[in-house]
Amino acid sequence: MWLLCRCTAKYVAASFSRGVSASFLHVLRRSRSSWNSAAFMPECAGFEGVSGRDALHDYSVSHSESFWAAVARQRLSWIRPFDAVQDCDLSQGRIKWFEGGKLNVSVNCLDRHVHTCPERVALIWERDEQGSEVRYTYRELLEMTCRLGNLLRRHGVKKGDCVTIYMPTCPLAVASMLACARIGAAHNVVFAGFSAEALAERIRDAQSSTVITVNQGVRGGKILELKKTVDAAVQSCPTVQQVFVAMRTENEVEMTHRDFTLEEVRALEAEAFHVPLTALPHASVQEMLKEDVVCEPAPMDSEDVLFLLYTSGSTGKPKGLVHTQAGYLLYAALTHRYVFSYHDGDVFGCVADIGWITGHSYTVYGPLANGGTTVLFESTPVYPDPGRYWEMVERLKINQFYGAPTAIRLLIKYGDQWVKKYDRSSLSTLGSVGEPINTEAWEWYNRVVGEGR
């Protein structure tokens, strides 16, 4: 659900099907008195008879093949053009998009933006320690991704493998996802709050031989023993051959025969993690130099697996959901841009953990595919106090804010003063994601956080 600060609509529900999302068309009706179809969607120039928003919607439904073909060619960079737009029959469980096409998701999220705007900020890492954000440009994120991709390749990770990632929301976690995409391996991100048993179940089901983690996590001022959790989990995972460990804190952890430090990649992150480069072992620094900042991207078929993501398992065995390459990336990019009304230069603040689909689509893939600036939120809504979200909005000048009803209901209990203490004038769109939001929480979100705008 989405709420535009500049309008009084209760909410906008996104529902992409074969046509253009009704939600972003609704956004336009409420927020613009006049509309230029070509400015809104350049592909409209090739759609005969389309001169307004209603006509665009009608065209997307009645000429879905032409619509999605034009959007895919315009919005994605292809290694090989696709032959067919779609071959879908839900009754037979057949869903195929852009068959015959080849592309690489990491190239679409990084390389093409580095060619045009290498120093644009890609990530703003809002660390648990308030006021200590760290910014990464597209060039820096590409270099980190390539080093990690080369490292994984050197250690035997190949196209078709599945790498499990058990990390807090941080730049190296994003680089790990993109490194997998770059070399053709699928990634399986597991929420870093899950237990060793839950982690082990997901590793076994994905048949991962490689796990990437950190020594310890930091959340809400507390230390989380993520490496110890991984150690316990892999005891029942015979497929795991290697565990890569980055250092989020300066505390040493026990290393086993299967463990490798990520210092060779993390030297790029030494400053961000407050670990002096001079403190890294000399051998690790030399090891880092072995990894080139250029990593050849693997050409991937449109329907190759991009990632697995498991359900929470609260009502039974977790189920691994498969997301493929081109269709998923196009969906994430279009919904990010149009449902949220994202414009170049905006700062997009999705506070979902990367362990959830919202974090995948609207913290990582959607914003980066659009060349946007996205916030990685490592902390909690109430640390060090209940004003954390809104202090961050003021400091980072966030334009779109996307959070969960659970957090909104929690913050209501602390009173309006924690919101009104901070300037939120940068906000243009408020979003709610997850379970349906109750009326009381939505109206508070609109009235207090959004100032009724």
C-alpha positions in Angstrom: 0.0 0.0 0.0 1.2 3.5 -0.8 0.2 6.9 0.3 1.2 10.1 -1.5 2.0 12.9 0.9 0.7 15.4 -1.6 -2.7 13.9 -1.8 -5.4 12.8 0.7 -6.2 9.4 -0.8 -6.3 6.8 2.0 -4.0 4.4 0.2 -2.9 3.2 -3.2 -2.8 -0.6 -3.7 -0.3 -1.9 -6.2 -1.5 -4.7 -8.4 0.6 -5.4 -11.5 -1.0 -7.8 -13.8 -0.8 -7.9 -17.6 -1.6 -4.2 -17.8 -0.1 -1.1 -16.3 -0.5 -1.0 -12.6 -3.8 0.7 -11.7 -2.0 2.2 -8.6 0.4 4.4 -10.5 -2.3 5.6 -12.8 -4.4 6.5 -9.7 -1.3 8.3 -8.4 -1.3 10.4 -11.5 -4.9 11.2 -11.3 -4.6 12.5 -7.8 -1.3 14.3 -8.1 -1.3 15.9 -11.5 -3.7 18.2 -13.3 -2.1 17.7 -16.7 -0.2 14.8 -18.0 2.4 14.2 -20.7 2.5 10.5 -21.7 5.9 10.7 -23.4 7.4 12.4 -20.4 5.9 9.8 -18.0 6.8 6.8 -20.1 9.0 7.4 -23.1 7.9 4.1 -24.7 4.5 5.8 -25.3 5.9 7.5 -28.3 5.7 4.2 -30.1 2.2 3.3 -29.0 -0.3 4.4 -31.7 -3.2 6.4 -30.4 -1.9 6.7 -26.8 -2.1 10.3 -25.7 -3.3 10.1 -22.1 -3.1 8.0 -19.0 -6.4 6.1 -19.6 -5.3 5.3 -23.2 -2.0 4.0 -21.9 -3.8 1.7 -19.5 -6.1 0.5 -22.2 -3.2 -0.1 -24.5 -1.2 -2.1 -21.9 -4.1 -4.5 -21.6 -5.2 -4.7 -25.2 -1.7 -4.8 -26.6 0.2 -6.4 -23.8 2.8 -8.0 -26.0 3.7 -4.7 -27.6 3.6 -2.9 -24.3 5.9 -5.2 -22.4 8.2 -5.7 -25.4 8.8 -1.9 -25.6 9.2 -1.5 -21.9 11.7 -4.4 -21.6 13.8 -3.2 -24.6 13.9 0.3 -23.1 14.4 -0.5 -19.4 16.8 -3.4 -19.5 20.2 -3.9 -21.2 20.3 -7.2 -23.1 23.3 -9.3 -24.1 21.0 -11.1 -26.6 17.5 -9.8 -27.5 14.5 -11.9 -26.5 12.5 -13.9 -29.1 9.1 -14.0 -27.4 7.6 -11.6 -24.8 5.6 -14.2 -22.8 4.4 -17.7 -22.8 2.1 -18.0 -19.8 -0.6 -20.4 -18.8 -1.4 -20.4 -15.1 -3.6 -23.5 -15.4 -0.6 -25.5 -16.5 1.8 -23.7 -14.2 3.8 -22.3 -17.2 5.1 -18.8 -16.7 7.8 -17.7 -19.1 8.8 -14.1 -19.9 11.3 -12.8 -22.6 12.4 -16.3 -23.7 15.5 -16.4 -25.8 16.9 -13.2 -24.2 20.1 -13.1 -22.3 21.2 -10.5 -19.8 23.0 -10.0 -16.5 21.2 -8.5 -13.6 24.3 -7.0 -12.0 25.2 -5.3 -15.2 21.7 -3.8 -15.3 22.0 -2.6 -11.7 25.6 -1.4 -11.8 27.7 -1.3 -15.0 25.3 0.8 -17.1 25.1 3.4 -14.4 28.8 3.5 -13.8 29.2 4.3 -17.5 27.0 7.4 -17.2 27.3 8.5 -13.5 30.0 6.6 -11.6 30.1 8.9 -8.6 26.4 8.9 -8.0 25.5 7.5 -4.6 24.1 4.1 -4.9 23.8 3.1 -1.2 23.5 5.0 2.0 24.2 2.6 4.8 22.3 3.8 7.9 24.3 1.9 10.4 23.0 0.9 13.8 25.1 3.7 15.3 22.9 6.7 14.7 24.5 9.5 12.6 27.2 7.4 11.2 25.9 6.7 7.8 28.3 5.6 5.0 27.8 6.3 1.3 28.8 4.1 -1.6 28.9 5.3 -5.2 28.0 3.1 -8.1 31.7 2.8 -9.0 32.6 1.6 -5.5 29.7 -0.9 -5.3 30.7 -2.3 -8.7 34.3 -2.7 -7.6 33.2 -4.5 -4.4 30.8 -6.7 -6.3 33.5 -7.7 -8.9 36.1 -8.4 -6.2 33.6 -10.6 -4.4 32.5 -12.3 -7.6 36.0 -13.1 -8.6 36.7 -14.5 -5.1 33.6 -16.7 -5.3 34.7 -18.0 -8.7 38.2 -18.7 -7.4 36.8 -20.8 -4.6 34.7 -22.9 -7.0 31.3 -21.2 -7.0 29.9 -21.6 -10.5 26.8 -20.8 -12.6 23.8 -22.7 -11.2 25.1 -23.0 -7.6 23.2 -21.5 -4.7 25.0 -19.3 -2.2 23.3 -18.7 1.2 23.8 -15.2 2.7 23.2 -14.7 6.4 24.0 -11.1 7.0 22.6 -7.9 8.4 21.5 -5.2 6.0 24.8 -3.7 4.9 26.7 -2.9 1.7 28.6 -6.2 1.7 25.3 -8.1 1.8 24.1 -6.2 -1.3 27.5 -6.8 -3.0 27.1 -10.5 -2.2 23.7 -10.7 -3.8 25.0 -8.8 -6.9 28.2 -10.9 -7.0 26.1 -14.1 -7.2 24.0 -12.6 -10.0 27.2 -11.5 -11.8 28.7 -15.0 -11.9 25.4 -16.8 -12.5 24.9 -18.3 -9.0 21.6 -18.0 -7.3 21.5 -16.4 -3.8 19.5 -17.5 -0.8 19.3 -14.6 1.7 18.2 -15.7 5.2 17.0 -13.2 7.7 19.8 -12.6 10.2 17.3 -13.0 13.1 16.5 -16.6 12.3 17.8 -19.4 14.5 20.5 -21.9 13.7 17.8 -24.6 13.1 15.9 -22.3 10.7 19.1 -21.4 8.9 20.2 -25.0 8.6 16.8 -26.0 7.1 17.1 -23.4 4.4 20.8 -24.2 3.6 19.9 -27.9 3.2 16.9 -27.3 1.0 18.9 -24.9 -1.2 21.8 -27.4 -1.3 24.3 -24.6 -0.7 28.0 -25.4 -0.5 28.9 -21.7 0.3 27.7 -19.4 3.1 28.5 -15.7 3.5 28.1 -14.2 6.9 29.7 -11.7 9.4 31.5 -12.2 12.7 28.8 -10.4 14.6 25.8 -8.3 13.8 24.8 -5.1 15.6 21.2 -4.1 16.0 19.5 -1.9 18.5 22.8 -1.5 20.3 23.1 -5.2 20.9 25.6 -7.7 19.6 24.2 -10.6 17.6 26.4 -13.7 17.3 25.8 -14.5 13.7 29.0 -16.5 13.1 28.2 -18.8 16.1 24.7 -19.3 14.6 26.3 -20.3 11.3 28.7 -22.7 13.0 25.8 -24.4 14.8 23.7 -24.5 11.6 26.3 -26.1 9.3 26.9 -29.0 11.7 23.8 -30.5 10.1 24.5 -29.3 6.6 26.9 -31.7 4.8 26.8 -29.8 1.6 28.5 -26.7 3.1 32.2 -26.7 2.1 33.1 -23.0 2.8 32.0 -20.1 4.9 33.1 -16.5 4.1 33.2 -14.3 7.1 33.3 -10.5 7.1 34.1 -8.4 10.2 31.2 -6.1 11.3 32.8 -5.6 14.7 36.4 -5.7 16.0 35.7 -8.8 18.1 37.5 -12.0 17.0 35.4 -15.2 16.5 36.4 -18.8 16.3 37.4 -19.8 12.8 37.2 -23.4 11.5 38.9 -25.3 8.7 36.0 -24.3 6.4 36.1 -20.6 7.1 37.7 -17.8 5.1 37.9 -14.2 6.0 36.5 -11.6 3.7 39.2 -9.1 4.5 40.5 -9.3 0.9 37.2 -7.8 -0.2 36.4 -5.9 3.0 39.5 -3.7 2.8 37.2 -1.5 0.8 34.9 -1.4 3.8 37.5 -1.0 6.5 36.7 2.6 7.0 33.0 2.0 7.1 33.4 -0.8 9.7 35.8 1.4 11.7 38.6 -1.1 11.2 41.9 0.6 10.1 43.3 -0.9 6.9 46.7 -1.1 8.7 45.1 -3.4 11.2 44.3 -6.0 8.5 46.8 -8.9 8.3 49.4 -8.3 5.6 48.6 -11.6 3.9 44.9 -10.6 3.7 45.8 -7.3 2.0 48.0 -9.2 -0.5 45.1 -11.6 -1.0 42.8 -8.7 -1.8 45.1 -7.6 -4.6 44.6 -10.9 -6.3 41.0 -10.0 -7.0 40.5 -7.8 -10.0 38.0 -5.0 -10.0 36.8 -6.4 -13.3 34.6 -9.5 -13.2 33.2 -10.9 -16.5 29.4 -11.1 -16.1 27.8 -14.4 -17.0 25.2 -14.2 -19.8 22.0 -15.5 -18.2 18.8 -16.7 -19.8 15.7 -14.7 -18.9 14.2 -17.6 -17.0 17.4 -18.7 -15.2 17.1 -18.6 -11.4 18.1 -15.3 -9.9 17.4 -16.1 -6.2 15.5 -18.4 -3.8 13.7 -16.8 -0.9 12.0 -19.0 1.8 8.8 -18.3 3.5 8.9 -17.8 7.3 7.9 -21.3 8.0 5.6 -20.2 10.8 2.8 -22.6 9.8 4.9 -25.5 8.4 8.1 -26.3 6.5 9.6 -23.2 4.8 8.9 -23.1 1.1 11.6 -21.9 -1.3 10.1 -19.4 -3.8 12.0 -19.1 -7.1 12.5 -15.7 -8.8 14.1 -15.6 -12.2 16.0 -12.9 -14.1 14.4 -10.5 -16.6 10.8 -10.5 -15.6 11.5 -10.0 -12.0 14.0 -7.2 -12.6 11.6 -5.4 -14.9 8.8 -5.7 -12.4 10.9 -4.4 -9.6 12.2 -1.5 -11.6 8.8 -0.4 -13.0 7.0 -0.6 -9.7 9.8 1.2 -7.9 9.7 4.1 -10.3 6.0 4.4 -11.0 4.2 3.2 -7.9 6.4 5.3 -5.6 6.8 8.1 -8.1 10.6 7.9 -7.9 12.5 10.6 -9.7 16.2 10.8 -10.5 18.0 12.4 -7.5 15.5 11.2 -4.9 16.6 9.3 -1.9 14.6 6.1 -1.4 14.1 4.8 2.1 12.8 1.3 2.3 13.5 0.1 5.9 12.8 -3.6 5.3 15.5 -6.1 6.0 17.2 -7.6 3.0 16.0 -11.0 4.3 12.5 -10.3 3.0 11.2 -9.9 -0.5 10.5 -6.2 0.1 14.2 -5.8 0.9 15.2 -7.6 -2.2 12.8 -5.7 -4.5 12.7 -2.2 -3.0 16.0 -1.9 -1.1 18.2 -3.6 -3.7 17.0 -4.5 -7.2 14.3 -1.9 -8.0 16.3 1.2 -6.9 19.6 0.0 -8.4 18.0 -1.0 -11.7 16.7 2.6 -11.9 20.1 4.1 -11.0 18.6 5.4 -7.7 20.0 6.1 -4.3 18.7 3.6 -1.7 19.0 3.5 2.1 20.2 0.4 3.9 18.7 0.5 7.4 20.5 -1.7 9.9 18.9 -0.6 13.1 15.4 -0.6 14.8 12.6 2.0 14.8 13.2 2.8 18.5 17.0 2.8 18.8 18.3 4.9 20.4 14.8 6.4 20.8 11.4 6.4 19.0 12.5 9.3 16.8 15.0 7.2 14.9 13.1 6.9 11.6 12.3 10.6 11.5 15.7 11.8 12.5 17.0 9.7 9.6 14.5 11.2 7.2 15.6 14.7 8.2 19.4 14.0 8.1 19.3 12.0 4.8 16.6 14.0 3.1 14.6 10.9 2.3 11.9 11.4 -0.3 10.0 8.1 -0.2 9.6 6.2 3.0 8.5 2.6 3.0 7.8 0.7 6.3 5.8 -1.9 8.0 2.4 -1.6 9.8 3.9 -3.3 12.9 6.5 -0.5 13.2 3.9 2.2 12.7 1.6 0.8 15.4 4.6 0.6 17.8 5.6 4.2 17.2 2.0 5.5 17.8 2.4 4.3 21.4 5.3 6.8 22.0 3.3 9.8 21.0 3.4 12.4 18.2 6.2 14.4 19.7 8.9 12.0 18.4 7.7 12.6 14.9 7.1 16.3 15.1 10.6 16.9 16.6 12.1 16.4 13.1 11.7 18.0 9.7 9.9 15.7 7.3 9.4 18.1 4.5 11.5 16.1 2.1 8.9 13.3 2.1 6.7 13.0 -1.0 5.5 9.4 -0.6 4.7 7.2 2.4 4.4 3.4 1.9 3.1 0.6 4.0 4.2 -3.0 3.3 3.4 -6.4 4.8 0.1 -7.3 6.4 -2.9 -5.0 5.7 -2.6 -1.8 7.8 -5.4 -1.0 10.2 -7.3 2.3 9.8 -6.0 3.9 13.0 -2.4 3.3 12.1 -2.9 4.5 8.5 -4.7 7.7 9.5 -1.9 8.5 12.1 0.7 7.8 9.4 -1.0 10.2 7.0 -1.9 12.9 9.5 1.2 13.0 11.8 4.1 11.7 9.6 2.7 13.0 6.3 1.2 16.2 7.8 -1.9 15.5 5.8 0.0 16.2 2.6 
